[in-house]
Amino acid sequence: MAARATAAETAILDWLAAQRPAMLALLEELVNTDSGSYDKAGVDRVGAQIRQFLERHRIAHDTIVNDTFGDGIRATVGAGANTSILLMGHRDTVFPRQESARRPFRIDDGRAYGPGVADMKAGLVMNAFVLAAFAKFGAPTPLVGLFTADEEIGSPSSRALIESEARRARAVFNSEPGRPGGNVVTGRKGGVFMRFQVAGKAAHSGANFSDGVSAIEELARKTMALHALTDLSRGTTVNVGLISGGQTVNTVAPWAKGEIDLRYVAPADRESAMGKIREIIATSFVPGASATLEITGEFLPLVETADARRLFELYAACAGELGLTVAGEFTGGCADSGFAAHAGAPTLCATGPIGARAHTPDEYLEVDSIVPRAQTLALAVMRVGGA
């Protein structure tokens, strides 16, 4: 328990310490419910489980209905101020239907396994119990908890909700999984996800080869040019990660398509890279070929500001009082925290329980981290709220 904790802080920290079995029970329920980003029914089933928890703990909440993706859920604790502290987490995973049946939740040698166990259903559980603690003992300032639906595909339905809540937040904690060493994330790259389609002209590859225009050759040349934009010294990477095309092996390909992943550090680097990408797509490397480009999703970078640095220092001090050592680190992965930071709120990411190997069958959660990370978050909320 924290050496400098007040009576109110001690009550919340002690209550959270006693909730470990309930936390793991809720985590098992969430992990054993498939919720791939495009599986609206599954994401909404996880949402129903979250709402049931909120109702049991008498936490006010509302649902933001979406016809395509999972519905958004907004929970509120406390009222009466124009600013709040925002806790964020996403319910969707990258895994297909029936994944939880193939490898359900289990605990082995101190680690929990299952689809989305760290990214980020443990963070959802942690946020839910922190909200419940403040609902029970009183919040120092209004709290908002967002349980969103589609982060893994760029939050097409959730971004506006996140930015709206972040604009009135004095601090934002995004409970993506803590890093394997226990660190949190203070900076993230931005990302732009694109699709390009190439049109060529079909011809018999033996009898009329010269009459054809190969869309596959055009795609290959564009891919080489796109990859040449990578500048590791600036942290800018361009990757064509998916390609397809062609009609038959003995036909000059009349069509091809690919998908591009752009990652960057500074906002100015986005504009520079996007200008070059558009130029490459507009250039016909094979005479007669043409192409179009479409942005399919985007994350904004998490750029550390002076206020965000102070928020990290406060969080790290709270962790230290609980016997934990936490540093901040930068990652090339994207997250919803970039949207909150772009809206002007001091934002800290990866405050969730510690885990690793996200998006793979080997994803795991350090079970013993779930209570200490919840306590650290709660203590940070109290200190920010009392400032």
Backbone hydrogen bonds in HBPLUS format (Angstrom, degrees):
<---DONOR---> <-ACCEPTOR-->    atom                        ^
c    i                          cat <-CA-CA->   ^        H-A-AA   ^      H-
h    n   atom  resd res      DA  || num        DHA   H-A  angle D-A-AA Bond
n    s   type  num  typ     dist DA aas  dist angle  dist       angle   num
A0005-ALA N   A0002-ALA O   3.44 MM   3  5.18 167.2  2.45 100.2 103.0     1
A0010-THR N   A0006-THR O   2.81 MM   4  6.03 161.3  1.84 154.1 159.5     2
A0011-ALA N   A0007-ALA O   3.01 MM   4  6.21 155.9  2.07 146.3 152.0     3
A0012-ILE N   A0008-ALA O   3.27 MM   4  6.54 159.1  2.31 146.4 150.7     4
A0013-LEU N   A0009-GLU O   2.90 MM   4  6.12 166.8  1.92 156.9 161.1     5
A0014-ASP N   A0010-THR O   2.86 MM   4  5.94 162.6  1.89 151.9 156.6     6
A0015-TRP N   A0011-ALA O   3.02 MM   4  6.14 154.2  2.09 140.0 147.4     7
A0016-LEU N   A0012-ILE O   2.97 MM   4  6.18 164.3  2.00 152.8 156.5     8
A0017-ALA N   A0013-LEU O   3.05 MM   4  6.25 151.4  2.13 142.3 150.2     9
A0018-ALA N   A0014-ASP O   3.21 MM   4  6.50 140.9  2.37 142.2 151.2    10
A0018-ALA N   A0015-TRP O   3.11 MM   3  5.26 129.1  2.38  98.5 111.5    11
A0019-GLN N   A0016-LEU O   3.02 MM   3  5.13 157.9  2.07 106.6 113.7    12
A0023-MET N   A0019-GLN O   2.79 MM   4  5.98 157.1  1.84 163.7 171.6    13
A0024-LEU N   A0020-ARG O   2.99 MM   4  6.23 163.6  2.02 158.6 161.4    14
A0025-ALA N   A0021-PRO O   2.99 MM   4  6.19 146.8  2.10 141.5 151.0    15
A0026-LEU N   A0022-ALA O   3.02 MM   4  6.24 161.8  2.05 149.7 153.4    16
A0027-LEU N   A0023-MET O   2.90 MM   4  6.10 158.4  1.95 148.5 155.4    17
A0028-GLU N   A0024-LEU O   2.94 MM   4  6.08 158.6  1.99 143.9 148.8    18
A0029-GLU N   A0025-ALA O   3.16 MM   4  6.41 155.3  2.22 143.0 149.3    19
A0030-LEU N   A0026-LEU O   2.99 MM   4  6.29 160.1  2.03 154.4 159.1    20
A0031-VAL N   A0027-LEU O   2.90 MM   4  6.05 170.6  1.90 159.1 161.7    21
A0032-ASN N   A0028-GLU O   3.04 MM   4  6.04 153.1  2.12 144.2 150.8    22
A0033-THR N   A0030-LEU O   3.11 MM   3  5.33 155.2  2.17 113.0 114.3    23
A0093-THR N   A0035-SER O   2.81 MM  58  5.77 144.3  1.93 133.1 139.4    24
A0039-ASP N   A0036-GLY O   2.87 MM   3  5.14 159.6  1.91 116.9 123.6    25
A0037-SER N   A0093-THR O   3.17 MM  56  5.94 134.9  2.39 173.3 161.2    26
A0042-GLY N   A0039-ASP O   3.04 MM   3  5.34 115.2  2.47 104.2 119.4    27
A0043-VAL N   A0039-ASP O   2.93 MM   4  6.21 168.6  1.95 165.3 168.6    28
A0044-ASP N   A0040-LYS O   2.87 MM   4  5.98 155.8  1.93 150.1 157.2    29
A0045-ARG N   A0041-ALA O   2.92 MM   4  6.16 133.6  2.13 136.5 149.2    30
A0045-ARG N   A0042-GLY O   3.06 MM   3  4.96 124.9  2.38  92.2 107.0    31
A0046-VAL N   A0042-GLY O   3.11 MM   4  6.51 155.3  2.18 151.7 156.8    32
A0047-GLY N   A0043-VAL O   2.99 MM   4  6.28 147.8  2.09 136.8 146.8    33
A0048-ALA N   A0044-ASP O   2.83 MM   4  6.11 144.0  1.95 141.1 149.8    34
A0049-GLN N   A0045-ARG O   3.11 MM   4  6.43 149.7  2.20 143.4 150.9    35
A0050-ILE N   A0046-VAL O   2.98 MM   4  6.33 153.0  2.05 149.6 157.0    36
A0051-ARG N   A0047-GLY O   2.86 MM   4  6.13 161.6  1.89 151.0 156.2    37
A0052-GLN N   A0048-ALA O   2.96 MM   4  6.15 152.9  2.03 144.2 151.1    38
A0053-PHE N   A0049-GLN O   3.20 MM   4  6.45 152.8  2.28 140.5 147.0    39
A0054-LEU N   A0050-ILE O   2.95 MM   4  6.30 162.3  1.98 154.3 159.2    40
A0055-GLU N   A0051-ARG O   2.85 MM   4  6.07 156.4  1.91 151.6 157.9    41
A0056-ARG N   A0052-GLN O   2.98 MM   4  6.19 156.8  2.04 145.8 151.8    42
A0057-HIS N   A0053-PHE O   3.11 MM   4  6.39 146.5  2.23 148.3 157.0    43
A0059-ILE N   A0054-LEU O   2.83 MM   5  4.97 173.6  1.83 150.1 151.1    44
A0058-ARG N   A0055-GLU O   3.07 MM   3  4.86 163.2  2.10 103.2 106.6    45
A0076-THR N   A0060-ALA O   2.87 MM  16  5.50 161.8  1.91 147.4 150.4    46
A0062-ASP N   A0074-ARG O   2.90 MM  12  5.44 149.4  1.99 145.6 155.1    47
A0074-ARG N   A0062-ASP O   2.98 MM  12  5.44 168.3  2.00 159.4 162.5    48
A0064-ILE N   A0072-GLY O   2.80 MM   8  4.73 163.9  1.83 132.5 138.1    49
A0072-GLY N   A0064-ILE O   2.84 MM   8  4.73 157.2  1.89 145.2 142.9    50
A0147-PHE N   A0073-ILE O   2.94 MM  74  5.15 164.4  1.96 150.7 153.9    51
A0075-ALA N   A0145-GLY O   2.80 MM  70  4.86 169.1  1.81 148.1 151.8    52
A0145-GLY N   A0075-ALA O   2.79 MM  70  4.86 161.4  1.83 137.3 142.7    53
A0077-VAL N   A0143-LEU O   2.95 MM  66  5.07 158.5  2.00 141.6 145.4    54
A0143-LEU N   A0077-VAL O   2.79 MM  66  5.07 164.9  1.82 154.7 159.9    55
A0084-SER N   A0168-ARG O   3.01 MM  84  6.41 137.3  2.19 138.2 149.4    56
A0170-ARG N   A0084-SER O   2.73 MM  86  5.87 156.7  1.78 162.2 168.3    57
A0085-ILE N   A0142-PRO O   2.99 MM  57  6.49 147.5  2.10 149.7 159.4    58
A0144-VAL N   A0085-ILE O   2.95 MM  59  6.25 159.0  1.99 157.4 158.4    59
A0086-LEU N   A0171-ALA O   2.95 MM  85  6.32 167.1  1.97 161.6 162.3    60
A0173-PHE N   A0086-LEU O   2.88 MM  87  6.28 162.5  1.91 167.0 172.8    61
A0087-LEU N   A0144-VAL O   2.80 MM  57  6.16 165.7  1.82 165.3 170.3    62
A0146-LEU N   A0087-LEU O   2.86 MM  59  6.30 162.1  1.90 165.6 170.1    63
A0088-MET N   A0173-PHE O   2.99 MM  85  6.30 159.1  2.03 155.8 157.1    64
A0175-SER N   A0088-MET O   3.11 MM  87  6.16 168.9  2.12 154.1 152.6    65
A0089-GLY N   A0146-LEU O   3.07 MM  57  6.25 123.1  2.41 143.7 159.5    66
A0148-THR N   A0089-GLY O   2.87 MM  59  6.27 149.7  1.96 158.4 156.6    67
A0091-ARG N   A0148-THR O   2.73 MM  57  5.92 164.7  1.75 154.3 155.5    68
A0099-GLU N   A0096-PRO O   3.30 MM   3  5.85 149.6  2.40 133.2 133.3    69
A0101-ALA N   A0098-GLN O   3.20 MM   3  5.14 128.2  2.48  93.4 106.8    70
A0102-ARG N   A0098-GLN O   3.15 MM   4  6.47 147.1  2.27 144.9 153.3    71
A0103-ARG N   A0099-GLU O   3.01 MM   4  6.31 152.1  2.09 150.2 157.6    72
A0106-ARG N   A0113-TYR O   3.18 MM   7  5.40 148.2  2.28 136.4 140.3    73
A0113-TYR N   A0106-ARG O   2.80 MM   7  5.40 155.4  1.86 158.5 165.2    74
A0108-ASP N   A0111-ARG O   2.79 MM   3  5.38 162.3  1.82 157.8 159.3    75
A0111-ARG N   A0108-ASP O   3.12 MM   3  5.38 160.3  2.16 110.5 116.7    76
A0367-VAL N   A0110-GLY O   3.07 MM 257  5.72 152.6  2.15 147.7 154.3    77
A0112-ALA N   A0365-LEU O   2.85 MM 253  5.01 157.0  1.90 142.9 149.3    78
A0365-LEU N   A0112-ALA O   2.91 MM 253  5.01 141.7  2.06 140.3 149.1    79
A0117-VAL N   A0114-GLY O   3.12 MM   3  5.38 159.4  2.16 135.8 131.1    80
A0121-LYS N   A0116-GLY O   2.98 MM   5  5.87 164.3  2.01 170.8 176.0    81
A0122-ALA N   A0117-VAL O   3.16 MM   5  5.89 130.4  2.42 129.2 139.6    82
A0123-GLY N   A0120-MET O   3.09 MM   3  5.22 120.4  2.46  96.4 110.9    83
A0124-LEU N   A0120-MET O   3.11 MM   4  6.54 146.7  2.22 145.4 154.8    84
A0125-VAL N   A0121-LYS O   3.07 MM   4  6.32 160.1  2.11 145.2 149.6    85
A0126-MET N   A0122-ALA O   2.92 MM   4  6.16 164.6  1.94 150.1 154.3    86
A0127-ASN N   A0123-GLY O   2.94 MM   4  6.11 168.3  1.95 149.3 152.3    87
A0128-ALA N   A0124-LEU O   2.91 MM   4  6.08 159.8  1.95 150.1 156.1    88
A0129-PHE N   A0125-VAL O   3.01 MM   4  6.27 161.4  2.05 156.4 160.2    89
A0130-VAL N   A0126-MET O   2.96 MM   4  6.19 153.6  2.03 151.6 159.5    90
A0131-LEU N   A0127-ASN O   2.93 MM   4  6.15 162.0  1.96 152.5 157.0    91
A0132-ALA N   A0128-ALA O   2.96 MM   4  6.20 152.5  2.04 141.2 149.5    92
A0133-ALA N   A0129-PHE O   2.88 MM   4  6.09 148.6  1.98 143.2 151.0    93
A0134-PHE N   A0130-VAL O   3.18 MM   4  6.49 158.7  2.23 149.5 153.6    94
A0135-ALA N   A0131-LEU O   2.87 MM   4  6.12 144.6  2.00 146.1 157.3    95
A0136-LYS N   A0132-ALA O   2.98 MM   4  6.14 143.2  2.12 142.7 151.6    96
A0137-PHE N   A0133-ALA O   2.93 MM   4  6.13 161.1  1.97 150.8 155.8    97
A0138-GLY N   A0134-PHE O   2.77 MM   4  4.81 137.5  1.95 126.5 134.1    98
A0153-ILE N   A0150-ASP O   3.31 MM   3  5.81 159.3  2.35 111.4 117.2    99
A0155-SER N   A0150-ASP O   2.76 MM   5  4.67 145.2  1.88 142.9 136.0   100
A0154-GLY N   A0151-GLU O   2.99 MM   3  5.07 162.6  2.02 118.7 116.4   101
A0159-ARG N   A0155-SER O   3.02 MM   4  5.37 150.6  2.11 145.8 144.1   102
A0162-ILE N   A0158-SER O   2.95 MM   4  6.19 165.2  1.97 163.1 167.6   103
A0163-GLU N   A0159-ARG O   2.90 MM   4  6.12 171.1  1.91 162.0 163.8   104
A0164-SER N   A0160-ALA O   2.95 MM   4  6.03 155.2  2.01 143.4 150.6   105
A0165-GLU N   A0161-LEU O   3.07 MM   4  6.27 166.0  2.09 153.0 155.5   106
A0166-ALA N   A0162-ILE O   2.87 MM   4  5.99 156.5  1.93 150.9 158.6   107
A0167-ARG N   A0163-GLU O   3.07 MM   4  6.13 143.3  2.21 143.5 150.7   108
A0168-ARG N   A0165-GLU O   3.28 MM   3  5.78 149.3  2.38 108.3 115.9   109
A0169-ALA N   A0166-ALA O   3.08 MM   3  4.91 168.6  2.09 108.0 109.8   110
A0172-VAL N   A0346-PRO O   2.90 MM 174  6.19 141.7  2.05 158.9 166.7   111
A0348-LEU N   A0172-VAL O   2.93 MM 176  6.23 157.1  1.99 154.1 160.4   112
A0174-ASN N   A0348-LEU O   2.89 MM 174  6.26 168.7  1.90 162.0 165.9   113
A0350-ALA N   A0174-ASN O   2.95 MM 176  6.07 113.2  2.41 145.4 163.4   114
A0351-THR N   A0174-ASN O   3.25 MM 177  6.23 169.7  2.26 138.9 141.5   115
A0352-GLY N   A0176-GLU O   2.91 MM 176  5.23 146.8  2.02 160.8 155.6   116
A0178-GLY N   A0353-PRO O   2.98 MM 175  5.47 152.7  2.06 116.9 123.1   117
A0355-GLY N   A0178-GLY O   3.22 MM 177  6.12 166.1  2.24 151.8 147.7   118
A0179-ARG N   A0183-ASN O   3.00 MM   4  5.10 158.3  2.05 149.7 150.7   119
A0182-GLY N   A0179-ARG O   2.74 MM   3  5.15 162.3  1.77 122.3 128.2   120
A0184-VAL N   A0327-ALA O   3.05 MM 143  6.43 154.4  2.11 160.2 167.9   121
A0329-GLU N   A0184-VAL O   3.03 MM 145  6.41 133.5  2.25 141.0 154.5   122
A0185-VAL N   A0349-CYS O   2.82 MM 164  4.94 167.6  1.83 134.7 136.3   123
A0349-CYS N   A0185-VAL O   3.09 MM 164  4.94 160.2  2.13 163.7 158.6   124
A0186-THR N   A0329-GLU O   2.99 MM 143  5.67 152.1  2.07 138.1 147.1   125
A0331-THR N   A0187-GLY O   3.05 MM 144  6.46 151.3  2.14 144.8 151.9   126
A0188-ARG N   A0302-LEU O   3.05 MM 114  4.73 154.5  2.12 123.4 129.7   127
A0302-LEU N   A0188-ARG O   3.12 MM 114  4.73 144.4  2.25 113.4 124.1   128
A0189-LYS N   A0331-THR O   3.19 MM 142  6.74 134.8  2.41 148.5 159.3   129
A0190-GLY N   A0264-TYR O   2.85 MM  74  5.39 151.7  1.93 151.7 159.2   130
A0264-TYR N   A0190-GLY O   3.10 MM  74  5.39 152.2  2.18 140.8 145.1   131
A0191-GLY N   A0299-PHE O   2.96 MM 108  4.94 157.7  2.01 123.7 130.4   132
A0299-PHE N   A0191-GLY O   2.74 MM 108  4.94 163.4  1.77 147.6 152.8   133
A0192-VAL N   A0262-LEU O   2.93 MM  70  5.12 152.5  2.00 139.6 148.0   134
A0262-LEU N   A0192-VAL O   2.96 MM  70  5.12 167.2  1.97 154.4 158.1   135
A0193-PHE N   A0297-GLY O   2.81 MM 104  5.05 175.4  1.81 152.9 151.4   136
A0296-THR N   A0193-PHE O   2.72 MM 103  5.58 154.1  1.78 144.0 152.7   137
A0297-GLY N   A0193-PHE O   3.26 MM 104  5.05 142.9  2.41 141.6 136.5   138
A0194-MET N   A0260-ILE O   2.93 MM  66  4.99 165.3  1.95 145.5 149.8   139
A0260-ILE N   A0194-MET O   2.80 MM  66  4.99 154.7  1.86 132.4 141.2   140
A0195-ARG N   A0294-GLU O   2.78 MM  99  5.24 157.0  1.83 154.1 162.2   141
A0294-GLU N   A0195-ARG O   2.86 MM  99  5.24 147.4  1.96 151.8 162.1   142
A0196-PHE N   A0258-GLY O   2.88 MM  62  5.46 166.1  1.90 152.5 156.8   143
A0258-GLY N   A0196-PHE O   2.94 MM  62  5.46 157.1  2.00 154.8 161.4   144
A0197-GLN N   A0292-THR O   3.05 MM  95  5.44 149.1  2.15 140.8 150.5   145
A0292-THR N   A0197-GLN O   2.96 MM  95  5.44 147.6  2.07 145.7 156.1   146
A0198-VAL N   A0256-ALA O   2.73 MM  58  5.13 177.7  1.73 161.0 160.2   147
A0256-ALA N   A0198-VAL O   3.13 MM  58  5.13 142.1  2.28 141.2 142.3   148
A0199-ALA N   A0290-SER O   2.79 MM  91  5.34 165.4  1.81 152.0 157.0   149
A0290-SER N   A0199-ALA O   3.14 MM  91  5.34 154.9  2.20 145.0 152.1   150
A0200-GLY N   A0254-PRO O   2.78 MM  54  4.33 167.8  1.80 131.1 126.8   151
A0201-LYS N   A0213-VAL O   2.81 MM  12  4.59 162.8  1.84 130.4 132.6   152
A0213-VAL N   A0201-LYS O   2.95 MM  12  4.59 164.5  1.98 126.6 130.1   153
A0252-VAL N   A0203-ALA O   2.83 MM  49  5.20 166.2  1.85 157.2 160.2   154
A0208-ASN N   A0204-HIS O   3.09 MM   4  5.04 142.4  2.23 122.7 133.9   155
A0205-SER N   A0250-ASN O   3.00 MM  45  5.11 174.7  2.00 128.8 127.5   156
A0211-ASP N   A0208-ASN O   2.95 MM   3  5.52 153.7  2.02 119.1 127.4   157
A0212-GLY N   A0209-PHE O   3.06 MM   3  5.67 162.7  2.09 118.9 124.3   158
A0218-GLU N   A0214-SER O   3.14 MM   4  6.40 160.5  2.18 142.0 147.6   159
A0215-ALA N   A0253-ALA O   2.86 MM  38  5.38 172.0  1.87 140.9 143.6   160
A0219-LEU N   A0215-ALA O   2.85 MM   4  6.07 156.2  1.91 143.9 150.5   161
A0220-ALA N   A0216-ILE O   2.86 MM   4  6.08 158.3  1.91 149.2 155.2   162
A0221-ARG N   A0217-GLU O   2.93 MM   4  6.20 162.1  1.96 154.2 158.2   163
A0222-LYS N   A0218-GLU O   2.93 MM   4  6.14 159.4  1.97 150.0 156.2   164
A0223-THR N   A0219-LEU O   2.80 MM   4  5.98 155.2  1.86 149.2 156.6   165
A0224-MET N   A0220-ALA O   3.05 MM   4  6.34 159.2  2.10 149.8 154.0   166
A0225-ALA N   A0221-ARG O   3.11 MM   4  6.36 159.6  2.15 146.0 151.5   167
A0226-LEU N   A0222-LYS O   2.75 MM   4  5.97 156.8  1.80 154.9 162.0   168
A0227-HIS N   A0223-THR O   2.91 MM   4  6.08 168.4  1.92 154.9 157.4   169
A0228-ALA N   A0224-MET O   3.14 MM   4  6.27 139.4  2.31 137.5 147.9   170
A0229-LEU N   A0226-LEU O   3.01 MM   3  5.51 160.6  2.05 113.2 119.5   171
A0230-THR N   A0227-HIS O   3.19 MM   3  5.77 165.5  2.21 115.7 120.0   172
A0231-ASP N   A0236-THR O   2.79 MM   5  5.11 154.1  1.86 140.1 149.0   173
A0234-ARG N   A0231-ASP O   3.02 MM   3  5.60 145.0  2.15 114.3 123.4   174
A0235-GLY N   A0231-ASP O   3.09 MM   4  6.24 118.9  2.48 138.0 153.7   175
A0236-THR N   A0231-ASP O   3.10 MM   5  5.11 152.1  2.18 144.0 137.3   176
A0237-THR N   A0263-ARG O   3.00 MM  26  5.22 155.0  2.07 136.0 143.2   177
A0263-ARG N   A0237-THR O   2.92 MM  26  5.22 161.6  1.95 152.2 156.1   178
A0239-ASN N   A0261-ASP O   2.90 MM  22  5.10 156.4  1.96 143.0 150.8   179
A0261-ASP N   A0239-ASN O   2.75 MM  22  5.10 151.5  1.83 145.2 155.2   180
A0241-GLY N   A0259-GLU O   2.98 MM  18  5.93 132.7  2.21 151.4 164.5   181
A0259-GLU N   A0242-LEU O   2.88 MM  17  5.18 141.9  2.03 143.9 147.0   182
A0244-SER N   A0257-LYS O   2.92 MM  13  5.50 143.7  2.06 158.7 161.4   183
A0257-LYS N   A0244-SER O   2.80 MM  13  5.50 159.0  1.85 158.1 158.2   184
A0246-GLY N   A0255-TRP O   2.91 MM   9  5.66 151.8  1.99 146.2 153.7   185
A0251-THR N   A0248-THR O   3.17 MM   3  5.29 152.9  2.25 117.3 114.2   186
A0269-ASP N   A0266-ALA O   2.85 MM   3  5.33 135.7  2.05 113.0 125.4   187
A0270-ARG N   A0267-PRO O   3.07 MM   3  5.34 135.7  2.28 102.4 114.2   188
A0272-SER N   A0268-ALA O   3.24 MM   4  6.53 161.6  2.28 149.0 153.8   189
A0273-ALA N   A0269-ASP O   2.97 MM   4  6.05 168.3  1.99 147.5 151.0   190
A0274-MET N   A0270-ARG O   2.82 MM   4  5.93 166.7  1.84 158.1 162.4   191
A0275-GLY N   A0271-GLU O   3.08 MM   4  6.13 153.4  2.15 141.5 147.8   192
A0276-LYS N   A0272-SER O   3.27 MM   4  6.57 154.9  2.33 144.4 150.4   193
A0277-ILE N   A0273-ALA O   2.86 MM   4  6.13 155.3  1.92 153.4 161.2   194
A0278-ARG N   A0274-MET O   2.94 MM   4  6.08 166.7  1.96 150.0 153.1   195
A0279-GLU N   A0275-GLY O   3.12 MM   4  6.29 149.8  2.22 137.7 146.0   196
A0280-ILE N   A0276-LYS O   3.02 MM   4  6.28 156.0  2.08 147.0 152.6   197
A0281-ILE N   A0277-ILE O   2.98 MM   4  6.27 162.7  2.01 155.7 160.2   198
A0282-ALA N   A0278-ARG O   2.97 MM   4  6.12 148.6  2.07 143.1 151.6   199
A0283-THR N   A0279-GLU O   3.05 MM   4  6.18 127.2  2.34 139.5 152.5   200
A0283-THR N   A0280-ILE O   3.25 MM   3  5.18 138.7  2.43  94.9 106.1   201
A0289-ALA N   A0286-VAL O   3.00 MM   3  5.72 165.4  2.03 152.2 153.0   202
A0309-ARG N   A0305-THR O   2.86 MM   4  6.10 148.3  1.96 146.0 154.9   203
A0310-ARG N   A0306-ALA O   3.06 MM   4  6.38 152.6  2.14 144.4 151.1   204
A0311-LEU N   A0307-ASP O   2.97 MM   4  6.28 149.0  2.07 143.4 152.3   205
A0312-PHE N   A0308-ALA O   2.95 MM   4  6.25 157.3  2.00 147.9 153.3   206
A0313-GLU N   A0309-ARG O   2.95 MM   4  6.24 160.9  1.98 149.2 154.4   207
A0314-LEU N   A0310-ARG O   2.95 MM   4  6.19 155.1  2.01 147.0 153.3   208
A0315-TYR N   A0311-LEU O   2.95 MM   4  6.20 163.8  1.97 151.8 156.3   209
A0316-ALA N   A0312-PHE O   2.77 MM   4  6.01 166.9  1.79 161.0 164.3   210
A0317-ALA N   A0313-GLU O   2.97 MM   4  6.09 151.0  2.06 141.6 149.2   211
A0318-CYS N   A0314-LEU O   2.99 MM   4  6.28 153.8  2.05 148.5 155.5   212
A0319-ALA N   A0315-TYR O   2.92 MM   4  6.25 158.4  1.97 152.8 158.9   213
A0320-GLY N   A0316-ALA O   2.90 MM   4  6.13 152.1  1.98 142.9 150.8   214
A0321-GLU N   A0317-ALA O   3.04 MM   4  6.36 147.9  2.14 145.7 153.3   215
A0322-LEU N   A0319-ALA O   2.98 MM   3  5.15 134.7  2.19 100.2 113.3   216
A0324-LEU N   A0319-ALA O   2.86 MM   5  5.00 163.0  1.89 142.5 137.7   217
A0323-GLY N   A0320-GLY O   3.01 MM   3  5.00 161.4  2.04 107.4 110.4   218
A0338-GLY N   A0335-ALA O   3.26 MM   3  6.18 162.3  2.30 121.9 124.5   219
A0339-PHE N   A0336-ASP O   2.96 MM   3  5.45 131.0  2.21 111.9 123.5   220
A0340-ALA N   A0336-ASP O   3.38 MM   4  6.84 156.8  2.44 150.4 156.4   221
A0341-ALA N   A0337-SER O   2.95 MM   4  6.16 164.2  1.97 153.0 157.2   222
A0342-HIS N   A0338-GLY O   2.93 MM   4  6.01 156.9  1.98 143.1 149.8   223
A0343-ALA N   A0339-PHE O   3.08 MM   4  6.31 137.4  2.27 138.8 149.3   224
A0343-ALA N   A0340-ALA O   3.16 MM   3  5.16 128.6  2.44  93.8 107.2   225
A0345-ALA N   A0340-ALA O   3.41 MM   5  6.02 161.8  2.45 151.6 146.5   226
A0344-GLY N   A0341-ALA O   2.92 MM   3  5.24 158.5  1.97 109.6 116.4   227
A0366-GLU N   A0354-ILE O   2.82 MM  12  5.57 174.2  1.82 159.6 161.4   228
A0356-ALA N   A0364-TYR O   3.15 MM   8  5.76 149.5  2.25 143.4 150.4   229
A0364-TYR N   A0356-ALA O   3.09 MM   8  5.76 159.3  2.13 154.4 158.9   230
A0363-GLU N   A0360-THR O   3.20 MM   3  5.53 165.2  2.22 116.9 117.3   231
A0369-SER N   A0366-GLU O   2.98 MM   3  5.60 162.0  2.01 119.3 124.9   232
A0370-ILE N   A0367-VAL O   3.26 MM   3  5.90 166.3  2.28 120.1 123.4   233
A0373-ARG N   A0369-SER O   3.00 MM   4  5.94 159.3  2.05 151.1 156.9   234
A0374-ALA N   A0370-ILE O   3.18 MM   4  6.20 149.2  2.28 133.2 141.6   235
A0375-GLN N   A0371-VAL O   2.86 MM   4  6.12 159.3  1.91 158.9 165.0   236
A0376-THR N   A0372-PRO O   2.88 MM   4  6.06 155.6  1.94 144.7 151.3   237
A0377-LEU N   A0373-ARG O   2.99 MM   4  6.14 163.4  2.02 146.2 150.4   238
A0378-ALA N   A0374-ALA O   2.93 MM   4  6.12 163.5  1.96 148.9 153.8   239
A0379-LEU N   A0375-GLN O   2.88 MM   4  6.05 162.0  1.91 150.3 155.1   240
A0380-ALA N   A0376-THR O   2.92 MM   4  6.10 157.8  1.97 148.7 155.0   241
A0381-VAL N   A0377-LEU O   2.86 MM   4  6.12 157.1  1.91 152.0 158.5   242
A0382-MET N   A0378-ALA O   2.97 MM   4  6.28 159.7  2.02 149.2 154.2   243
A0383-ARG N   A0379-LEU O   2.95 MM   4  6.20 155.1  2.01 147.2 154.1   244
A0384-VAL N   A0380-ALA O   2.80 MM   4  6.01 162.9  1.83 155.3 160.0   245
A0385-GLY N   A0381-VAL O   2.77 MM   4  5.80 163.7  1.79 150.2 156.0   246
A0386-GLY N   A0382-MET O   2.92 MM   4  5.93 136.4  2.12 136.0 146.5   247
A0387-ALA N   A0384-VAL O   3.14 MM   3  5.23 154.8  2.21 102.9 110.7   248
